[in-house]
Amino acid sequence: MKAAIAGAGIGGLAAGLALARAGLEVEICEQAPVISEVGAGIQISPNGMRALDSLGVTDALEATLFEPEAISMRIGQTGRLIFSLPMKGYAERRWGARFCQVHRADLQEVLRAACIEAGVVIRTGAKITGYVRERGGASFYVEDGARVFGDILIGADGLHSVTRAQVAGPDRARFTGNMAWRCVMPLELLGEDAPPPEGCIWAGPGRHAVTTRIRGGNLVNFVGIVEQEERKEEGWSIEGSREAAVQDFAGWVPQVQRILAHAEPINRWALFDRPALSTWSDGPVTLLGDAAHPMLPSMAQGAVQALEDAVILAACLCESDDKLSALAKYETVRRDRTARVQRRSAENLRLFHKSGLSQLSSYLPIWAAARLSPAIIQGRQDWIYRYDPTAVV
């Protein structure tokens, strides 16, 4: 059986690797002329680490991973601690796998190299314009006039997926009213103003920031999300105004201000999402990752959910000789869970942006619970972190 995949992001590469190791012939079409460093840090929770372990790439990633001491939440203007939940060591004991932070480009490169080793064909400069069902399978149309046939097709082509539009009908990406700043900088340049070695959420009225460490802890990754009415253009790598970024977080703790004052470059992107789909498949064609379930970054699950998709899709195809039944089972297993993660991500964004009395009423119970019984807060993550994508099929 041959699988053709649109998109060589984390989801597309993970799917290509999982399917190749399951014995399928795999061809990936990527519209970019080269697969280059895009994005910055991502967090891989225990459910995602299980997926990476099953793909056999954890050892190759090890030198670049950073295991945070804790996940914490602080008030952005004062630094006051709301909670700090232990992660290093604790995550393995509670959820059976580590919680790690990694540079997106490092993960993408490790997956790409593993795909090549597994015999996956990756075509760059191949922009997909649609598909047609034929010969018991389907073919992607490529902008240059070529067709790429597969017994199954997988649309892993992101938020603005051409495949999704054809599978589920046209819908428009919705501007969420939020814009994100992002940058990375060497830890050594921050001195005493370096943020703690944690995944730290800095919360404030109408905005929040997240600081993490990547590249083995040598780089600090910053993402700052700000509410605004003006719709900005999309894109991961649009360079933004340092002055605007600094102004957005004026009066915040030195750990945030120092990063924005010295990082080079500072990029920005507008945050868009789409509603959950009622169906992911059209016969032998299905969706994966952001093409199926784009979500806000405020739960750090976008890449992780794509990894889960990849592992479970391969398992479904291994379990059944009927590819249509396998794709239907994949969709059934994944649809409700990813929709729940989408909802929780949106809820987290609203929680992090509280102000005034609303901030007090929302954060005081969390503060109290973290001191009286941290396990209560940790338990709220059990449904997401204990999930084992290798065992659900």
BADRENDO-144396 format. One line per field, with one value per residue: residue in three letters; x, y, z of N, C-alpha, C in turn; residue number from 0. Coordinates in steps of 0.02 Angstrom, whole numbers. Atoms other than C-alpha are relative to their C-alpha. Layout:
residues N
residu	ALA ...
n.u	X ...
n.v	Y ...
n.w	Z ...
ca.u	X ...
ca.v	Y ...
ca.w	Z ...
c.u	X ...
c.v	Y ...
c.w	Z ...
num	NUM ...
***
This chain:
residues 393
residu	MET LYS ALA ALA ILE ALA GLY ALA GLY ILE GLY GLY LEU ALA ALA GLY LEU ALA LEU ALA ARG ALA GLY LEU GLU VAL GLU ILE CYS GLU GLN ALA PRO VAL ILE SER GLU VAL GLY ALA GLY ILE GLN ILE SER PRO ASN GLY MET ARG ALA LEU ASP SER LEU GLY VAL THR ASP ALA LEU GLU ALA THR LEU PHE GLU PRO GLU ALA ILE SER MET ARG ILE GLY GLN THR GLY ARG LEU ILE PHE SER LEU PRO MET LYS GLY TYR ALA GLU ARG ARG TRP GLY ALA ARG PHE CYS GLN VAL HIS ARG ALA ASP LEU GLN GLU VAL LEU ARG ALA ALA CYS ILE GLU ALA GLY VAL VAL ILE ARG THR GLY ALA LYS ILE THR GLY TYR VAL ARG GLU ARG GLY GLY ALA SER PHE TYR VAL GLU ASP GLY ALA ARG VAL PHE GLY ASP ILE LEU ILE GLY ALA ASP GLY LEU HIS SER VAL THR ARG ALA GLN VAL ALA GLY PRO ASP ARG ALA ARG PHE THR GLY ASN MET ALA TRP ARG CYS VAL MET PRO LEU GLU LEU LEU GLY GLU ASP ALA PRO PRO PRO GLU GLY CYS ILE TRP ALA GLY PRO GLY ARG HIS ALA VAL THR THR ARG ILE ARG GLY GLY ASN LEU VAL ASN PHE VAL GLY ILE VAL GLU GLN GLU GLU ARG LYS GLU GLU GLY TRP SER ILE GLU GLY SER ARG GLU ALA ALA VAL GLN ASP PHE ALA GLY TRP VAL PRO GLN VAL GLN ARG ILE LEU ALA HIS ALA GLU PRO ILE ASN ARG TRP ALA LEU PHE ASP ARG PRO ALA LEU SER THR TRP SER ASP GLY PRO VAL THR LEU LEU GLY ASP ALA ALA HIS PRO MET LEU PRO SER MET ALA GLN GLY ALA VAL GLN ALA LEU GLU ASP ALA VAL ILE LEU ALA ALA CYS LEU CYS GLU SER ASP ASP LYS LEU SER ALA LEU ALA LYS TYR GLU THR VAL ARG ARG ASP ARG THR ALA ARG VAL GLN ARG ARG SER ALA GLU ASN LEU ARG LEU PHE HIS LYS SER GLY LEU SER GLN LEU SER SER TYR LEU PRO ILE TRP ALA ALA ALA ARG LEU SER PRO ALA ILE ILE GLN GLY ARG GLN ASP TRP ILE TYR ARG TYR ASP PRO THR ALA VAL VAL
n.u	42 -36 31 -25 13 -9 -27 -58 -8 -9 50 -11 -61 13 43 -40 -44 40 28 -56 -20 54 -6 29 -39 23 -26 22 -5 -8 1 -61 -56 -44 26 -46 18 60 27 -49 6 63 -1 23 25 -12 34 -39 -63 15 4 -68 -33 24 -29 -71 -43 -17 -73 -29 19 -17 -46 33 58 -8 53 9 10 71 44 21 39 -16 29 -50 -24 -33 -37 29 12 67 -14 -58 12 -62 2 -59 6 69 42 -7 33 73 29 -36 -48 -26 25 -61 4 -45 7 40 -43 -38 46 16 -57 -7 53 -17 -55 27 40 -45 -30 53 18 52 -18 23 -5 7 23 58 59 61 56 61 -9 53 4 -7 -36 6 -34 9 -62 -8 -23 -56 5 -37 35 -9 45 -32 52 -6 58 31 -29 3 -9 -34 -22 4 60 33 -4 38 33 58 53 33 31 54 33 -37 13 -53 -35 27 -48 20 -7 -64 -61 -55 -70 -44 -71 -45 -65 -44 9 -57 8 52 -28 44 69 22 59 -17 -5 67 48 30 53 3 69 17 62 2 -62 -42 -63 -26 -72 -24 -70 -8 -69 -35 2 -44 40 65 53 52 61 45 63 31 66 5 56 -24 -22 -67 -13 -23 -67 -44 -65 6 -36 40 -32 -21 32 69 -2 -18 57 53 -15 -27 16 -4 -60 -62 -12 34 -24 -69 3 26 -46 -63 6 -4 54 63 51 70 50 69 25 63 20 59 43 -9 34 42 -30 -68 -19 38 -25 -69 -34 13 -36 -44 -32 36 50 60 19 -44 16 -42 -60 3 -3 -62 18 8 -46 9 59 -19 -39 49 34 -44 -9 64 17 -39 26 64 -12 -30 48 53 -15 46 -26 54 17 -56 4 60 -17 -46 39 41 -43 -33 41 25 -57 -30 48 -4 -62 13 41 -40 -49 34 15 -63 -16 41 -23 -63 9 45 -21 38 34 5 -64 -3 47 -20 -66 -5 12 -56 -55 14 -4 -70 -35 31 -2 -22 24 65 -14 -31 52 37 -37 -5 33 -41 -69 -3 21 -53 22 -21 41 72 30
n.v	-60 -62 -59 -65 -48 -70 -37 29 -25 53 51 36 41 53 48 35 47 54 42 36 54 49 37 -34 -45 -67 -59 -62 -59 -61 -57 -41 26 38 6 -42 -15 -42 5 -3 55 33 42 68 30 73 36 -10 37 69 4 -4 64 52 -14 17 -58 -34 -1 -50 -66 -7 -54 -65 -4 -30 23 -54 18 -7 -44 -49 -58 -59 -63 -30 -66 4 63 40 69 29 70 32 72 34 40 42 57 11 18 71 39 -7 11 53 -25 -66 -62 -30 -58 11 -47 31 18 60 56 9 29 70 38 3 47 68 17 18 65 51 7 -47 -49 -68 -45 -71 -41 34 -30 37 -43 37 72 34 71 40 65 31 -43 -71 -33 -72 -44 -43 -62 3 42 71 32 48 49 40 40 -48 -67 -30 -72 -27 -63 -58 -38 -18 63 10 65 -9 -35 47 53 -22 -59 -61 -41 -50 -5 -55 -38 9 -61 4 0 28 -15 56 -9 41 -32 41 -7 -35 -73 -26 -12 9 -7 60 31 63 58 29 -26 -52 -42 -66 -19 -70 -23 -2 25 42 22 65 9 69 8 48 15 23 -52 -55 -54 -16 -11 -45 -11 -46 -4 -64 -13 -62 2 -5 63 -2 52 62 21 14 -35 -71 -37 -51 -59 8 -51 21 57 -26 -39 47 30 -53 8 69 19 -4 60 -9 -60 10 40 -41 -55 21 55 -20 -48 14 14 -2 30 -3 66 19 69 24 41 72 30 58 55 -13 44 7 63 15 -62 -21 -59 12 -60 -63 4 29 -29 -54 -21 -54 27 -10 63 32 67 3 49 64 33 25 61 52 18 40 67 36 15 58 59 19 32 65 45 20 5 -45 -68 -46 13 -25 -72 -16 12 -55 -61 10 -1 -64 -61 -29 -21 -61 -54 -19 -39 -65 -40 -17 -51 -64 -17 -22 -68 -47 1 -35 -71 -31 -63 -27 47 64 33 22 55 59 25 15 71 39 -11 37 72 18 5 50 66 -8 57 -18 -35 50 47 -28 16 72 23 -16 24 73 30 38 11 67 53 -13 38
n.w	0 2 -29 21 -54 15 -56 -34 -67 -49 9 62 -6 -48 33 49 -34 -29 53 32 -45 2 62 58 41 -20 34 -31 42 -40 46 -7 40 -45 -68 -38 -69 -7 -67 -54 -47 -13 -59 14 -62 -1 54 61 -6 17 73 26 -17 45 66 -3 13 -62 -10 45 -26 -71 -15 8 -45 -66 -45 -49 -71 -19 38 -50 22 -39 23 44 -23 -66 -9 -54 20 -9 -14 31 -2 19 61 8 -44 -20 58 12 -53 2 66 35 50 -17 30 27 44 56 56 54 56 -17 6 71 35 -20 34 72 10 -12 59 55 -16 6 69 19 52 -17 58 -18 56 28 -31 15 17 -8 12 36 -16 61 -3 -65 -49 17 21 -11 54 -18 38 62 48 -15 -46 -45 -18 -60 -20 -47 -2 -66 1 -59 30 -44 -14 63 38 62 -7 -44 35 45 -39 -44 26 -16 -59 -6 -64 -39 -41 -69 -38 -35 40 -40 10 -19 12 -40 -11 -42 -71 -30 9 -43 -66 -58 22 35 -31 -33 45 -2 47 -42 28 -32 16 -11 33 73 31 -42 32 -22 9 -6 20 54 18 -59 -51 17 28 -31 49 -25 38 -34 36 -18 32 40 47 68 29 29 49 -29 18 -57 1 16 -51 -31 -28 -69 -41 -13 -47 -66 -25 -19 -65 -43 -71 -21 -37 40 40 63 33 23 61 55 14 29 49 71 9 -33 51 -24 44 -22 -17 31 -11 37 -42 4 56 -13 37 22 55 62 27 -17 -17 -68 -24 -57 -28 4 54 -29 -65 -23 -69 -27 -32 -72 -36 25 24 72 29 -34 28 66 -11 -17 63 43 -29 0 70 21 -36 29 65 -13 -31 46 71 35 -14 -16 -70 -41 -4 -40 -70 -19 -12 -60 -58 -10 9 -62 -42 26 -10 -71 -8 30 -48 -59 19 0 -70 -31 23 -38 -70 -6 16 -48 -28 -56 -44 35 -10 -69 -12 38 -19 -72 -12 27 -48 -61 15 11 -64 -43 31 70 41 31 63 44 23 56 61 10 61 58 -4 -7 64 34 69 25 -31 5 55
ca.u	0 59 21 40 51 28 143 314 283 295 131 167 343 286 147 268 388 253 177 346 391 221 272 189 271 264 284 273 238 299 262 419 574 676 631 708 703 529 454 540 515 379 334 315 208 215 85 192 352 267 231 412 473 363 433 608 677 699 883 922 836 911 1051 930 792 770 672 599 602 419 272 229 112 157 81 169 182 244 314 201 190 17 75 228 200 353 392 571 562 382 309 381 315 139 113 243 349 450 392 518 549 631 665 537 673 772 620 577 754 762 596 653 815 721 599 740 821 653 638 510 516 505 467 498 430 273 122 -40 -191 -320 -351 -455 -516 -463 -400 -464 -363 -335 -207 -146 -137 29 42 170 43 102 -7 47 -55 -86 -195 -228 -200 -163 -188 -60 -53 -88 -214 -252 -263 -315 -357 -473 -570 -606 -643 -756 -809 -746 -733 -629 -496 -559 -453 -454 -423 -248 -75 84 263 401 589 735 898 1050 1027 1199 1145 1008 1115 1017 860 851 679 676 718 533 390 331 166 169 -15 -88 -238 -272 -104 14 189 272 458 540 715 770 929 977 937 1056 919 770 611 481 302 192 8 -85 -270 -304 -445 -340 -316 -133 -63 -20 148 274 421 354 475 390 430 535 461 284 331 414 262 143 234 282 289 311 447 630 633 509 572 755 712 611 743 885 817 851 741 568 434 246 98 -89 -179 -316 -418 -558 -707 -699 -748 -888 -793 -609 -619 -675 -655 -467 -425 -405 -335 -202 -133 -182 -275 -397 -393 -299 -286 -220 -47 -108 -110 53 -32 -32 123 87 -87 -13 111 -33 -126 23 50 -135 -163 -22 -91 -265 -196 -93 -244 -361 -344 -486 -411 -579 -623 -450 -471 -646 -577 -435 -560 -672 -528 -459 -605 -678 -509 -439 -599 -584 -404 -458 -589 -469 -338 -463 -515 -333 -309 -454 -390 -217 -289 -393 -387 -441 -568 -587 -402 -416 -570 -495 -317 -347 -427 -284 -156 -240 -256 -73 -21 -146 -148 -41 -104 -275 -201 -90 -243 -325 -190 -211 -331 -209 -39 -82 -147 -46 -65 23 -110 -278 -303
ca.v	0 175 331 506 647 833 931 898 981 884 794 749 686 588 508 468 385 286 224 179 78 -7 -66 62 151 337 497 669 827 990 1158 1244 1231 1172 1109 1244 1307 1375 1415 1405 1305 1178 1079 890 824 640 585 661 582 412 446 496 341 232 318 277 454 498 448 559 704 677 804 944 905 1006 936 1081 1077 1127 1206 1368 1517 1691 1865 1954 2125 2067 1892 1830 1640 1565 1385 1280 1099 985 901 836 661 684 670 496 437 505 492 365 477 638 815 897 1057 1059 1174 1140 1139 1005 892 921 880 720 663 709 611 460 468 466 319 227 252 393 502 688 804 988 1130 1025 1132 1033 1113 975 790 670 497 368 189 132 269 453 571 741 875 967 1147 1101 986 822 698 596 437 348 206 329 517 612 800 863 1032 1145 1277 1328 1148 1127 947 998 1116 974 842 947 1092 1271 1362 1513 1521 1632 1771 1741 1921 1876 1908 1820 1880 1751 1751 1650 1707 1629 1599 1671 1845 1860 1853 1876 1912 1738 1659 1503 1333 1294 1307 1473 1559 1746 1800 1974 2076 2040 1956 1822 1759 1589 1560 1391 1325 1230 1163 1072 1226 1343 1447 1535 1530 1668 1675 1823 1825 1991 2027 2153 2199 2236 2084 2054 1957 1776 1691 1614 1721 1897 2013 2128 2293 2279 2441 2371 2210 2304 2419 2270 2206 2373 2363 2175 2081 2100 1920 1968 2143 2089 1959 2082 2217 2109 1964 1972 1955 1968 1888 1902 1807 1822 1676 1594 1437 1336 1246 1060 952 825 720 704 583 567 385 351 531 589 734 748 881 1063 1019 919 1011 1176 1238 1387 1367 1396 1211 1168 1023 1068 969 834 800 784 655 559 564 491 345 301 314 190 73 77 34 -108 -180 -191 -251 -134 40 128 43 88 271 273 199 326 467 392 369 544 662 684 693 826 928 925 985 1125 1182 1173 1273 1412 1406 1420 1575 1660 1605 1677 1847 1886 2058 2146 2056 1921 1883 1871 1759 1644 1630 1626 1451 1387 1465 1385 1214 1216 1240 1126 984 1002 831 910 1024 886 775 896 847 659 641 723 666 484 453 319 332 164 72 147 44
ca.w	0 -39 64 -7 120 95 210 288 455 616 587 406 443 595 493 353 474 565 402 325 479 464 291 178 33 76 -24 57 -43 37 -43 27 -84 65 238 346 525 559 727 894 1053 1083 1238 1226 1366 1420 1294 1155 1223 1212 1029 996 1087 977 822 881 874 1058 1064 915 1003 1175 1165 1118 1244 1403 1550 1651 1839 1846 1757 1845 1832 1891 1882 1740 1821 1992 1970 2111 2104 2079 2069 2031 1986 1984 1818 1816 1886 1941 1765 1742 1909 1883 1695 1641 1530 1538 1503 1386 1288 1116 970 834 702 796 807 624 568 670 597 420 437 508 362 235 323 321 133 131 -26 16 -130 -94 -201 -226 -185 -174 -259 -229 -253 -356 -308 -437 -461 -292 -206 -241 -316 -259 -392 -385 -444 -577 -660 -586 -493 -342 -318 -154 -98 43 50 210 219 345 260 408 457 277 216 36 77 220 108 -12 120 231 122 126 291 337 470 611 684 871 919 978 909 966 983 982 994 1060 1136 1220 1405 1443 1382 1511 1667 1829 1729 1655 1682 1793 1717 1701 1583 1654 1613 1650 1660 1646 1588 1405 1376 1437 1401 1411 1438 1410 1378 1223 1140 1298 1402 1311 1229 1307 1205 1225 1164 1211 1164 1163 1132 995 879 726 617 575 429 460 454 574 520 496 583 706 790 947 1010 992 1082 1225 1239 1246 1401 1480 1669 1671 1765 1711 1649 1513 1476 1460 1329 1223 1239 1173 1068 881 784 861 753 764 699 710 791 690 720 642 716 755 607 604 477 432 286 107 62 54 101 281 383 517 635 610 450 557 724 734 912 1008 1086 1264 1308 1215 1126 941 892 1021 952 778 845 925 758 666 784 793 605 574 708 631 459 532 621 471 292 244 226 232 395 462 418 494 656 659 646 780 901 874 843 1018 1104 989 999 1189 1179 1062 1190 1337 1242 1214 1398 1453 1347 1434 1605 1574 1522 1677 1756 1916 2025 1893 1910 2098 2097 1966 2031 2220 2217 2107 2226 2376 2294 2242 2422 2507 2382 2223 2166 2133 2001 1931 1920 1799 1674 1693 1547 1429 1494 1536 1361 1273 1084 1063 1164 1114 955
c.u	44 -41 33 -23 13 26 56 14 9 -50 11 60 -11 -45 39 45 -39 -26 55 22 -54 0 -29 54 -28 34 -31 11 1 5 63 56 51 -35 50 -28 -58 -26 55 -12 -70 9 -30 -18 7 -35 36 66 -11 -3 70 39 -21 26 75 48 24 75 33 -14 32 43 -33 -59 19 -60 -10 -10 -74 -38 -30 -42 13 -37 54 29 41 44 -29 -19 -71 6 65 -8 63 -10 60 -1 -72 -43 5 -36 -76 -29 38 47 20 -42 61 -16 53 -11 -38 44 40 -45 -16 58 11 -52 15 54 -24 -44 43 30 -51 -25 -56 27 -30 12 -11 -21 -61 -63 -63 -57 -68 13 -59 1 2 37 -2 35 -15 68 -3 17 56 -2 37 -32 6 -58 40 -54 16 -61 -39 36 -10 14 29 26 -23 -68 -40 1 -45 -39 -63 -58 -38 -36 -63 -39 36 -22 60 32 -24 56 -25 1 64 58 57 67 41 72 38 64 42 -11 54 -6 -49 24 -49 -74 -25 -63 19 1 -65 -37 -42 -51 -1 -67 -13 -62 7 62 33 62 18 75 17 74 5 74 41 3 42 -36 -63 -49 -55 -58 -44 -63 -40 -67 2 -56 24 26 68 8 30 72 44 58 -5 34 -43 41 19 -36 -72 -2 15 -59 -56 12 35 -23 0 68 62 13 -32 30 71 2 -21 48 62 -5 1 -6 -59 -53 -70 -43 -69 -24 -69 -18 -58 -43 17 -42 -44 25 69 16 -47 26 71 41 -17 45 39 28 -44 -52 -66 -24 48 -20 48 58 -3 -10 62 -13 -4 44 -12 -61 13 41 -47 -37 41 6 -65 -22 38 -26 -66 10 33 -52 -50 26 -43 20 -55 -23 54 -3 -60 15 47 -39 -42 41 24 -47 -21 58 29 -47 2 63 -8 -38 42 53 -31 -18 62 18 -40 21 63 -7 -47 29 -43 -30 -7 64 4 -45 19 64 5 -15 57 60 -9 7 72 38 -29 5 19 -27 -67 12 33 -52 -41 34 1 -29 41 68 5 -18 59 -22 20 -46 -74 -33 5
c.v	62 55 61 51 70 35 -37 38 -58 -56 -42 -46 -58 -54 -40 -53 -59 -48 -40 -58 -53 -39 32 36 70 53 62 57 62 59 43 -30 -39 -4 35 14 49 -9 2 -59 -29 -44 -68 -32 -76 -39 8 -38 -74 -10 2 -64 -54 10 -13 58 35 4 53 71 17 60 69 10 37 -22 53 -26 -1 36 49 55 57 61 38 65 -4 -61 -43 -70 -21 -74 -20 -75 -37 -42 -47 -57 -17 -24 -75 -42 3 -21 -50 22 70 56 38 60 -8 55 -36 -23 -63 -62 -14 -33 -73 -44 -6 -51 -72 -22 -22 -69 -56 -7 46 48 67 45 72 40 -30 24 -36 49 -36 -74 -26 -73 -40 -65 -33 39 72 29 74 33 45 60 -3 -46 -74 -26 -49 -46 -32 -43 37 67 28 75 23 69 62 35 16 -59 0 -65 6 32 -46 -56 24 60 63 30 46 -4 63 35 -1 64 2 -1 -23 28 -62 18 -50 39 -43 15 44 76 31 12 -15 4 -60 -27 -67 -58 -41 15 50 41 65 30 73 20 3 -26 -51 -18 -68 -2 -73 -1 -57 -8 -19 50 61 60 10 16 42 2 46 11 59 6 65 -8 0 -66 9 -55 -61 -14 -8 49 72 40 57 57 -13 49 -20 -57 24 38 -47 -29 50 -11 -71 -15 5 -61 5 60 -9 -39 44 56 -21 -56 27 -62 -16 -9 3 -39 4 -71 -12 -71 -17 -42 -74 -28 -58 -61 20 -34 6 -62 -14 62 20 58 -16 67 61 0 -27 39 54 24 55 -30 -1 -64 -40 -70 -5 -53 -69 -37 -26 -65 -58 -24 -49 -72 -40 -16 -61 -63 -24 -36 -68 -51 -28 -4 46 72 48 -9 27 75 23 -9 54 63 -7 5 71 61 32 26 67 60 24 41 69 45 20 52 69 23 25 71 51 3 41 76 36 66 18 -53 -69 -40 -29 -61 -64 -31 -20 -74 -44 5 -42 -76 -23 -7 -54 -70 6 -56 15 33 -48 -47 27 -14 -74 -22 14 -34 -76 -36 -34 -15 -68 -55 9 -39 -74
c.w	0 33 -28 52 -25 63 36 65 48 -9 -63 3 48 -31 -52 31 28 -53 -35 44 7 -66 -61 -40 13 -42 31 -48 45 -46 5 -43 40 67 45 69 1 70 52 47 3 62 -19 66 -3 -55 -66 3 -13 -76 -30 15 -49 -71 -2 -10 64 10 -43 24 67 15 -3 47 65 42 54 70 18 -56 51 -33 47 -28 -38 26 64 8 55 -25 16 16 -33 9 -23 -62 -5 51 16 -59 -14 52 -6 -67 -43 -53 20 -32 -24 -44 -54 -52 -56 -58 14 -6 -73 -37 19 -34 -75 -13 10 -59 -58 11 -9 -72 -24 -53 20 -60 25 -62 -34 35 -23 -14 7 -10 -40 20 -65 16 69 55 -17 -19 21 -66 27 -47 -66 -52 13 43 42 26 67 9 55 -7 70 -8 66 -18 38 4 -63 -49 -61 4 43 -37 -46 38 35 -26 23 67 8 68 36 38 72 41 41 -49 46 -22 17 -17 43 10 46 74 32 -5 49 72 56 -19 -39 35 32 -49 1 -64 37 -39 40 -21 15 -38 -76 -35 47 -40 28 -14 11 -19 -50 -15 62 56 -16 -31 41 -56 31 -49 41 -40 27 -37 -39 -50 -72 -24 -33 -53 34 -21 61 4 -24 55 26 27 72 46 18 50 70 30 24 70 46 72 24 32 -44 -43 -69 -38 -28 -66 -59 -18 -39 -52 -71 -44 46 -55 31 -48 31 12 -29 21 -46 46 -7 -57 21 -38 -24 -67 -59 -34 22 19 72 19 63 25 -8 -56 28 61 22 69 22 39 76 40 -21 -26 -76 -32 31 -28 -70 6 19 -63 -40 25 -5 -71 -24 34 -30 -68 8 24 -50 -71 -42 17 19 72 47 7 41 74 25 17 64 63 15 7 66 43 -25 7 73 13 -30 49 60 -16 -1 70 36 -19 40 73 9 -8 48 27 60 45 -31 8 70 11 -37 27 73 14 -26 47 62 -12 -9 65 45 -28 -74 -45 -33 -67 -50 -29 -58 -67 -16 -67 -62 3 6 -65 -34 -71 -28 24 -11 -56 16
num	0 1 2 3 4 5 6 7 8 9 10 11 12 13 14 15 16 17 18 19 20 21 22 23 24 25 26 27 28 29 30 31 32 33 34 35 36 37 38 39 40 41 42 43 44 45 46 47 48 49 50 51 52 53 54 55 56 57 58 59 60 61 62 63 64 65 66 67 68 69 70 71 72 73 74 75 76 77 78 79 80 81 82 83 84 85 86 87 88 89 90 91 92 93 94 95 96 97 98 99 100 101 102 103 104 105 106 107 108 109 110 111 112 113 114 115 116 117 118 119 120 121 122 123 124 125 126 127 128 129 130 131 132 133 134 135 136 137 138 139 140 141 142 143 144 145 146 147 148 149 150 151 152 153 154 155 156 157 158 159 160 161 162 163 164 165 166 167 168 169 170 171 172 173 174 175 176 177 178 179 180 181 182 183 184 185 186 187 188 189 190 191 192 193 194 195 196 197 198 199 200 201 202 203 204 205 206 207 208 209 210 211 212 213 214 215 216 217 218 219 220 221 222 223 224 225 226 227 228 229 230 231 232 233 234 235 236 237 238 239 240 241 242 243 244 245 246 247 248 249 250 251 252 253 254 255 256 257 258 259 260 261 262 263 264 265 266 267 268 269 270 271 272 273 274 275 276 277 278 279 280 281 282 283 284 285 286 287 288 289 290 291 292 293 294 295 296 297 298 299 300 301 302 303 304 305 306 307 308 309 310 311 312 313 314 315 316 317 318 319 320 321 322 323 324 325 326 327 328 329 330 331 332 333 334 335 336 337 338 339 340 341 342 343 344 345 346 347 348 349 350 351 352 353 354 355 356 357 358 359 360 361 362 363 364 365 366 367 368 369 370 371 372 373 374 375 376 377 378 379 380 381 382 383 384 385 386 387 388 389 390 391 392
***
